[in-house]
Amino acid sequence: MTALPILIVSAALLMGGAVLAHLTGAAPILSFVSADRARFLAAAPQRIIAQVDLFSIMPMPLFILLFD
C-alpha cells in the first residue's frame, strides 16, 4: 500500500523536472514516512556524522579545493 503514493509523487516530480538523483534520495524517506516509521529517520544524521569522521574521507574536500 505504501508503494502507490511513492510512485505518484515520483512521477509528479519527474514530470516537474526533478533530477533522478533527488528522487533516489527521496524514495527511502517517503517510504519511511508513509509506513509510519519516521522515528527511525532520527538516527540518520548521527550515522552520517559518525561515518564522515573517518580519517581517509576527511582530506578529500581539501584536495578538491586545493586543485580547483
C-alpha positions as MATLAB code, in Angstrom:
seq = 'MTALPILIVSAALLMGGAVLAHLTGAAPILSFVSADRARFLAAAPQRIIAQVDLFSIMPMPLFILLFD';
ca = [
       0.000    0.000    0.000;
       2.901    2.359    0.552;
       4.190    1.991   -2.999;
       1.331    3.845   -4.646;
       1.939    7.251   -3.011;
       5.667    6.928   -3.669;
       5.053    6.172   -7.345;
       2.611    9.059   -7.688;
       4.983   11.539   -6.034;
       7.949   10.247   -8.060;
       6.058   10.515  -11.348;
       4.878   14.027  -10.485;
       8.385   15.149   -9.574;
       9.865   13.635  -12.737;
       7.275   15.405  -14.862;
       8.017   18.603  -12.986;
      11.697   18.396  -13.896;
      13.269   16.915  -10.772;
      16.598   15.176  -11.128;
      16.632   11.386  -10.811;
      19.305   11.602   -8.095;
      16.932   13.611   -5.916;
      14.209   11.015   -6.387;
      16.645    8.264   -5.458;
      17.316   10.057   -2.189;
      13.691   10.947   -1.566;
      12.278    7.451   -2.117;
      13.575    5.959    1.162;
      12.414    8.999    3.121;
       8.948    8.800    1.562;
       8.737    5.089    2.302;
       9.663    5.614    5.967;
       7.105    8.396    6.337;
       4.320    6.533    4.544;
       4.960    3.356    6.574;
       4.683    5.333    9.830;
       8.312    4.691   10.734;
       9.564    8.274   10.608;
      11.074    7.920   14.088;
      13.854    5.796   12.560;
      14.932    8.766   10.439;
      16.200   10.494   13.588;
      19.202    8.146   13.675;
      20.273    9.005   10.110;
      22.186   12.236   10.915;
      24.038   10.524   13.746;
      25.153    7.701   11.462;
      26.192   10.111    8.700;
      28.314   12.194   11.080;
      29.879    9.054   12.548;
      30.889    7.817    9.091;
      32.300   11.184    7.976;
      34.653   11.123   10.946;
      36.830    8.576    9.145;
      40.381    9.785    8.570;
      40.544    8.547    4.978;
      37.480   10.571    3.929;
      38.323   13.843    5.655;
      41.116   15.041    3.277;
      39.003   14.604    0.109;
      37.271   18.024    0.198;
      40.612   19.665    0.911;
      42.194   18.058   -2.164;
      39.228   19.134   -4.266;
      39.537   22.715   -3.032;
      43.310   22.680   -3.448;
      43.256   21.667   -7.124;
      40.174   23.635   -8.131;
];
